[in-house]
């Protein structure tokens, strides 16, 4: 393998998914070197996120910032999948594919003849990754904000005395995407051994419930129903707590054990605090979190943030500045994670967030404009002639 090709340079992915979860999986494979063909609906003007723009973005038909979050390195094929002639052409392409990613509402894949049963007959080695809202047997479509509410995340998120809050990014979508990546990678390994494809399904609800982690087991094991605690942690103290420094800046502590707490108290100039019976162990600190937070707030308010943070870091006490998004992206260690910022349409964040010999930093094409590669793909992969292309354009079947 050429070092600049990526591990999956010989893998073909057909993406019949939109919004964030499915496209994030597609971008992951593009970043790993795969060829990713994004099939978009001509009737809806493509992936709906193409039109999801913040107020500062131009109104004209440009690639949106949201679309740029999950569509780097792909080729766009814009067609009318409801037409049998078009379905047949896409079937030809899928016959050559390794992976198909879909996020159809229940029943839609069958109507469009893009369901696993149909496609597996064309390509027995096909891996079919399906993201649903509640499972393929449930008719409801899935929306991240609704799933955040139904899975308990909104109830848990927010200040103790405030109302429930949605998290500021579609984390349920992203967690489902990560689970589907894991499933597809496992299926690729299985196919190497068996030669067989398979159907893989991840629902937003199951991904969300699986991601409740210790909040779920606090209830299942200990019978303690989680409650809203702001940024506090139910099992550890002080962990996630935000404090304000003398220069009116904010930092967060993430103390995981008693030794770290002792070091914190020493750096704050009050080592005896760590020896008080109410604070000596994590169990006691959890019981007395209110009083301890007051003590720490007083001590931390006497220090400049950068000076204190550096001292904490030097002494291996987990702490960090509460950054704005621009500040977070400006960090030197974050720079390899960013795509080109030369133009708004060319900005993005890499889905692959790990390093290794199989993941070279590939020079990916920017997110495609709608239908940018339709003619190229149909000619090369479905044997469509120039005359046929023109006929379908006139009929409104392709872009």
N, C-alpha and C positions, 0 to 999 in steps of 0.2 A: 504493500500500500504506500502510495506517495504521502509523505508527511503533511502535505498541504490539502489532502483530499478529505480527511475526516474518516472516522471509523465506518460510517454508513454511506460512503460515497457511491455504493452500488445498490442502494435501497431506494425504491420508488414509493412515495407516500401520496395518496389521493385524499385531500381534505374536503369533506362534505359537511363541514361544521362552521359555526359562526359565533360571534361575540368573543368570549375570552377563554373558556375552559378548553374546548377542542383546538382552537387556533394556537393556544400556548403549547399544546403537545406537538402540533405541526411545526412550530418555530423551533422547538427543542430538537427535532430530527433534522431540520434544515441546518441548524448550528452544528450538528454532528456530521454534516456532510451529505445528507440525503437530498434527493430531488423531491420537492414538495409542490404538488399541483393543487391549487386552491380553486375548487369549482364553486362559482357564485351564481346566484339566481338573477337572471336578466329582468324579471318582473319586479323585483324589489330593489333594483339597482345595487345588488351585491350585499355583502355583509353589512348588517344594520349599523355596525360601529363606524362605518365610513362617514355616517352623518352625525355621529355623536361628538359634537365639538364644544369646547369651552368658548366663552364669549370673546376671547381675544384672538381666536382663530378666524381666518378669512372664510366668508360665506360660500365662495365659489367651490366648485367640485374638485377639491384637492384632497390628498391623503390626510385623514384626521390624526390628531395626536393619539387618540384612543386606539384606532386601527394600527398605529405604529407600535403599540405595546406588545403585539403578538403576531405580527405578520412579516417579519423580515425574512429574506432569502427564499420567498415563494414565487411561483408563477400563477397568474390569475387567468382562469378560464371562465368566461361569462356566457351562460347558455340557459335555455328554457328546458329544464329537466322533465317537465310534464309531457313533452312530445316524444313519442316512441322513436322517431328518427334520431333525436338527440340522445335519448337513453342508450340506443344501440352504439353510438359513437363513444359514449362514456364507458359503456361495457367493454369496448375494445381496449380502452386505456387501462381499465381496472384489471383486465385479463393479464396485463403485464406488471401489475403493481404487487408490492409486498404488504403494504398496510393501507387500510382505508379508515379514516376517522370521521365519525358522524355524530350529529347532535339533533337528529330529527325528533319531532314530537311523536309520541306513540301512534303508529299507523301510517305516518307519512312515508317512511322508507319503503313500505310495501306498495303504496300507491305509485311511487316513482320507480319501482323495480330496482331499488338500491338497498334492499334488505340483505342480511347475511345469507339466507337460504338461496336467494337468486344468485348473488355474487360468488358464493362458494362453489356453485355448479360450474361457473366460468373459470374459477381459479381456486382449486382445492388448497393451495398453499397460502391463501390470503389470511391475514390477520385483520380482524374487523373490530375496531375499538369504538364503542358506543357510549356516549355520555347522555344520561337521561336525568330528569328531575327527581323521580321517585321510583324508578325501575320501569322496565319495558312493559310490565303488566298494568301500570297505572296511567290513566289518560291525562293527568295534569302535566302541563309544561312546568319546567323549573326556572325560577328566577332567584338570583343570589340573595336579594334583600329579604324575600319571603322565607328562604331557607335559613337565613341568619336568625329570623324570628322563630321559626318552627323548631330549630335544632337547639335553641337555648342560648345562642351567642348574644343576641340582642338583650335578653334578660340579664345576662352576666355583665355586659359591657356598659360602662357609665359610672358616674359617681354614686356613692352609697345612698345619698338622699335624692338623687336625680332619677330621671326616667330612663327606660331602655334606649340604647343607641346602636345604630348600624355601624359596623366598622367601615373606615373610609376607603377601603379597596374591596373588591369582590373576592374575599378570601375563600369562600366556599367554592367558587369556581376554580380558584388556583389550587386548592387542596385536592379537588376532584381531578384536575389536570395532572398533578403529581402522581396520584394513585393510578391514573390510566397509563402514564409513562411507565410506571413500575410494572403494570400488567403486560404492556406491549413488549417491554424489554424481556420479561420472563418468557413470554410467548415466542419471541425470536429465538431465545435459547432452546426452548422446547422444540421448535421447528427444526433447528439444526440437528437434533437427535432423532426426531420422528418423521420429518418431512411434511408434517401436517399443519394446516392453518387452524385457526379457532376463533370463536366469538368471545369478546371480552366486554363486559359492561360495568360501568361505574355510575352510580347515581349520586346526585348532589346531596341527597339526604344521608345516604350511607357514608359518604366521605365526611360530611359534617359531624355525624355522630361518632365516627371513628376518631375524629380530631378533638373531641372533648377531653380525651386523655385523662389527666389526673382529676379534672373537675367531675368527670363521670364516675371514676373509681372512688372519689371521696364520698360519693353518695352510695354507690353499689357495695362498697366494702365497709365504710364506716357509718353509713346511714345519715351522713351530714349533707343536706341539700345545699348546693352552692348558692351564694347570694352575691349581689352586686357590691363590689369593694373598690371601685375606682381602679387604680393601677396596683393595688396591694395584692399579695399572694396569700391564699388561704393556708398554705402549708409551711411557708418560710417567712422569716421576719428579720431584718428589713429587706424585702425583695420586691422590686418594682416601685418602691416608694420614691416620690419626687420631692426634692427639697430646693429651696431658693437660697442662693449665696449672697454675700455682702454686695456684690455688683448687680444684684437683681437678675441673675441668670439662673437657669434650672439645671439640675443634674439628677440622675437616678442611681440608686444603690441596688445591688443584686447580691446580697450577702447570703452565701449558701451554707456556711458552717461556723462553728464557734471561734475557730482560729481567725477567720476573716473578720469577725465582729470585734475580737480583741485588738486586732491591728487597726481597725477603723477608729475605735475609741482612743487608741494611743495617738494616732495622727490628728485627731480632733482635740488633743490636749487634755483628755479626761480618761485615762486608762482604767481608773477605778470603777467606771460605769459598767465595764464588762464583767466585774466581779460581784456586782449586786445580785442577790438571789433571784430577783424578778427578771433579770436579763442574762443570766449566766449561760443558759442553754437555749437552743432554738425553741424548744417546747414552751419554756417560760416566756420567751420574747413574743411568741404568737399569742399567749394568754394576756400579755400586758402591752399589746401593740400601741394602744392609744397613748399611754404615758411615755413609752419609749419614743414614739414619733415626736412628741413635744420636746423631749430632751435633745434629740438629734437635730431637730429644726433650729433650736437655739444655738447649738454648737456650730452647725454648718453655716448659719447666717453670719458668722463672724469671719468667714474666709472668702477670698476671691476664688471664682470657680476654676479658672485654668490652673492656678497654683495648687489648689486642693486636688483637682483631678490628676495632675501629674504625680503628686505625692502618693495618691491612692494607687495609681497604675504601677508606680515604681515599687510599691510594697505588696503588689498582687492582691489588692482589694478591688473586687469587681464594681466598677462605676463608670458612668459615661455622661456626656453632655446631652441634653434634650435638644436635638437639632431640628431645624426646619428642613423641608425636602430639598431646597437648593443647597443648604449646608451639607446634608447627607450626600448628595450627588457630587459635591465639590471635594469630598475627602480623597486624598491620594490613593488610598486602597480601593476606592470605588471606581476609579478611572478605567481599569480593564473591563469593567462590567458594562460600560456605555458604548453604544454605537455612535457613529458620526453625529456631531451637533452642528454641522455646517449649515443645515437648513432644518426648519421645523419638521418637514416631512421626512427628513433623514435622521431623526432622533429616535432613540429607543434604548431598551435595557435588555441585556442578554438573558435568555431563559436558562442557558447552561451556566451554572454558577460554581463549577468545580474545575480543577486543573488536572492534567495527566497527559501521558504520551498519546492517547487516543483522541484527545480533544484539542487539536491545534486551533488557534484563533483564525477562523476562516474569514475571508473578505466577502461578506454577504451583500447581495443586492438589496437596496431599500425596499420597503413595502410596495407592492405593485399597485399601479392604478387599475381601476376596474377593467377587466378584459384585456389587459396589456398583452397577454400571451395566447389569446384564444386561437388565432390563426396558426401560429407556430405549432402549438400542441396538437391541434386537430390534423394538420398536414403531416407532422412527423409521426404521430402515434396512432392516428385513426385512418390514415390514408385518404384524407379529404382533399379534393382538387380545388383549384382556384375558382372554377365555375360553381362548384357546390358551395363553397364559402359565400360567394356573392349571392347565390340563391337564398341561402339561409339568413344572410344579413337582411335582404329585402323582405323576407318573411318574418323578421323579428325574432328568429330563433337563437341567434348568437350576436355577440357584440364584437 
